[in-house]
Amino acid sequence: MTGSTQSDRRDGRTASTRRRFLAGASVTAAAGVAGCGGLLGSSDESNTGPDTVTFGTLTIPAVSEVLVARDRGYFEERDIELEIERIQSAPQATPRLASGDLDTATGSVGASLFNSVAQDVEINVVADQTQYWRGQPSSNKVLIRPEKYTEGMTLSDVSEDFTIALHGEGNVDSYIWGRLLQRNDMTWDDVQTKNILYTNMTSAMSAGEIDAAAIPDPLGLGMVNETGAKRLLYASEVAPRMQIGVYLFGEPFMQNRPEVARRWLEAYLLGVREYYELGGFPSDEVASIVSDEFGLPKNLIKMSIPSLPHKNGRLNRESIMSQQTYHHCRGTVEEQAEESSIVDESLLEEALDEVGRLDDPEPTVETINEWGQNSPKPYSELETIDEPEGFPAESLCE
């Protein structure tokens, strides 16, 4: 069909789901469509009002697909009232997920996740939030304080008093730095480290307390603007297929309200696909949605390198397990958990049964390069991929 509007396409994608919902609003109609209980779900749900789902998130553009889904009414169409709560970190959210105080949250892959699972904390990784695709520039960049930077330098050129900021010893930036150190035949003994939250790294660099950080946009853009920091490389140069962020469900949510959890994932998947149609972070509409929710400057959002979530929500399981191996090697993970204990995509599969699976779900590097041309500050394409072999080397382990 030619000449269709964006709204027409969106309505077409959700028409069947909306009809199921409207049919389910009536007990008589629900009885008439027995066996199609997709939207009303299990007996814990009622017709007295929408199901409330609490979502914990940092103030990051990488959850754009959830915000877009809410803006487009995908949660409302599935009888879900989304309550967004700010969290400072995934470790803070973990016990709340396990207790049922939070239903779902976003978080980075790191030692705290693996330790929680190994300690039988009732959480699961259920869907992709952010992962790198080979050849894409990444929002996480390794930035160097201008006083320590020289054109064409490598990490091995730094002096002994070089201080790296770490969001946490078991966080994603620790994994990125570990790969970069190994690529340069260095160890952690060759640098100094200082644990600082991402949000405080710019002021620490301004004060000369740190010399480098692996920091995501838009915080990285702010660091460049305020300190004059120089980009050494994109994190995706040394970790080209890294699973950065994930969506987490608490077991109480998955076990006690599985139909609601599935419907949440349906809305999320439609949000992912709408996010791509809109054109990612450079889209004025996407940037406005994120800015309105988080109070982040819209221009910085539009200049940030977009995340490229899997269009069917799939996770890079291999990357998740590789990161666990590294953190275990470093001593920040004591006991390694089985993959099946960490990742549970069963509800994602059910959600895909409802909204459909895309035949070509992996984004292309061309997508992000095209989006970059629409950014107020076009970002350069990734020129090299130089990941370390045999990672992690014993020299990095404790």
Buried (B, 14 or more C-beta within 10 A) or exposed (E): EEEEEEEEBBEEBBEEBBEBBEBBEEEEEBEEBEEEBBBBBEEEBEEEEBBEBBBBBBBBBBBBBBBBBBBBBBBBBBBBEBEBEEBEBBBBBBBBBBEBBBBBBBBBBBBBBBBBBBEEBBBBBBBBBBBBBEBBBBBBBBBBBEEBBEEEEEBEEBEEEBBBBBBBBBBBBBBBBBBBBBBBEBBBEBBEBBEBEBBBBBBBBBEEBBBBBBBBBBBBBBBBEEBBBBBBBBBBBBBBBBBBBBBBBBBBBBEBBBBBBBBBBBBBBBBBBBBBEBBBBBBEEBBBBBBEBBEBEBBBBBBBBBBBBBBBBBBBBEBBBBBBBBBBBBEBBEEBBEEEBBBBBEBBBBBBEBBEEBEEBEBEBEBBBEBBEBBEEEBEBBEEBEBBEEBBBEEBBE
